[in-house]
Amino acid sequence: MRGRYGVPMNTFGTRLPGAAGVARVPVLSKRAKQRLAWMDWYARHGRNARLTCRHFGISPDTFYTWHRRYDPRNLRSLEDRSRRPHHVRQPLTPTALVGRIQALRDQYPRWGEDKLAVLLKRERQEVSPSTVGRRLRELRRRGVLREPRRKAVPHRGLVLRRPHAAPKPWDYVPDAPGDIVELDTLSVTVLPGIRRYHFSARDVISKWDVADVGTRATSRAALRLLDALIARLPFPFQHLQIDGGSEWKAAFEAACQRREIPLWVLPPRSPRMNPHVERSNGTWRQEFYRVHRVSPDSIETHRRQLREWERTYNAIRPHQALGYRTPAEFLLRWKQEHPEAPINLQRVYGMY
């Protein structure tokens, strides 16, 4: 029906005509937009290349180079091409030699690349110390190198030992989801006289959060967080990073040892070495506990509320550190760029 003043109109949907096509228009870089302006000016002024070059102050060689590449149906043809070589040199160290380097390092964990190169030379394997060092760094990055445990000696001269946890290697840099998951505990006052303990876990790379809550900060309560990580994290984790709190000892440490989960403990009074989960604690405190009314009567209701907001955090809330994407969107993009990555897409899509 035609629209007239005083006559109601029926509106079917709110999508603008051509909105889908506009959404598919690629986002060009500043340099590509400048080249597109060259092509537009060239087409609107009689396809005069010399005039276009004088107008924009560019050389004919530059203009003709981009004119040959230009495809009106693909504006990304005006983007700079990658200068990465088509064939990248691969490490030439034989697999058997890498395995021997790892075996010697496990046998002598305090020896560096120079001493290991001497041992290999005695076995008639000519390899330079720098090559040994590169292979050690690669093994350490993959998390397959057993690091020597440092023994903390208190003032009284007694050696403090932990059955499984070891200090974090100072030069370890995570580069994939699951490389390091930081853990921490947050004390929460639900009502005057009612205190609970929020257990947080955050993946360093994807910012994916898993949370649980308990009435006491004990190692058995921390076991619930470990079970939640195994059940809900959409990728396997390689290392857990903790502070020296008692909740991460005893039953929790024993469970990690049984499951062969590397446990890295930080020095005392060093929260800055656990920055991602400290940021997670601040987010939970500001955006959940100060906004939502947590059930003071039932710990199970409190846990259900945590799970609901955990979904909001991982699948709805934009993250500035991820380019305003959610952790779920980040993992989906990561899987596209790294098809071999062990991302559980079912768990990721389960957030939506």
DAVEN-V396638 format. One record per backbone hydrogen bond with DSSP energy under -1.0 kcal/mol. CO is the residue of the C=O (numbers start at 0). NH is the residue of the N-H. Records with the same first field share a line. If there is no record, write none. Layout:
CO: NH, NH
//
This chain:
3: 6
15: 18
17: 21
18: 22
19: 23
21: 24
28: 32
29: 33
30: 34
31: 35
32: 36
33: 37
34: 38
35: 39
36: 40
37: 41
38: 42
39: 43
41: 46
47: 51
48: 52
49: 53
50: 54
51: 55
52: 56, 57
58: 62
59: 63
60: 64
61: 65
62: 66
63: 67
64: 68
65: 69
70: 73
73: 76
74: 77
75: 78
93: 97
94: 98
95: 99
96: 100
97: 101
98: 102
99: 103
100: 104
101: 105
102: 106
103: 107
107: 110
111: 115
112: 116
113: 117
114: 118
115: 119
116: 120
117: 121
118: 122
119: 124
120: 123
127: 131
128: 132
129: 133
130: 134
131: 135
132: 136
133: 137
134: 138
135: 139
136: 140
137: 141
138: 143
151: 159
153: 156
157: 153
165: 264
168: 171
175: 178
177: 237
179: 203
180: 240
181: 201
183: 199
185: 197
187: 195
190: 193
193: 189, 190
195: 187
196: 213
197: 185
198: 211
199: 183
200: 209
201: 181
202: 206
207: 202
209: 200
211: 198
213: 196
215: 217
217: 221
218: 222
221: 225
222: 226
223: 227
224: 228
225: 229
226: 230
227: 231
228: 232
233: 343
238: 180
239: 263
240: 182
241: 265
244: 247
245: 248
248: 251
249: 253
250: 254
251: 255
252: 256
253: 257
254: 258
255: 260
261: 239
262: 165
263: 241
269: 272
270: 273
273: 277
274: 278
275: 279
276: 280
277: 281
278: 282
279: 283
280: 284
281: 285
282: 286
283: 287, 288
284: 289
287: 291
297: 301
298: 302
299: 303
300: 304
301: 305
302: 306
303: 307
304: 308
305: 309
306: 310
307: 311
308: 312
309: 313
310: 314
311: 315, 316
313: 327
318: 323
319: 322
324: 318
325: 329
326: 330
327: 331
328: 332
329: 333
330: 334
331: 335
332: 336
333: 337
337: 340
340: 342
342: 344
343: 347
344: 348
345: 349
347: 350
348: 351
//
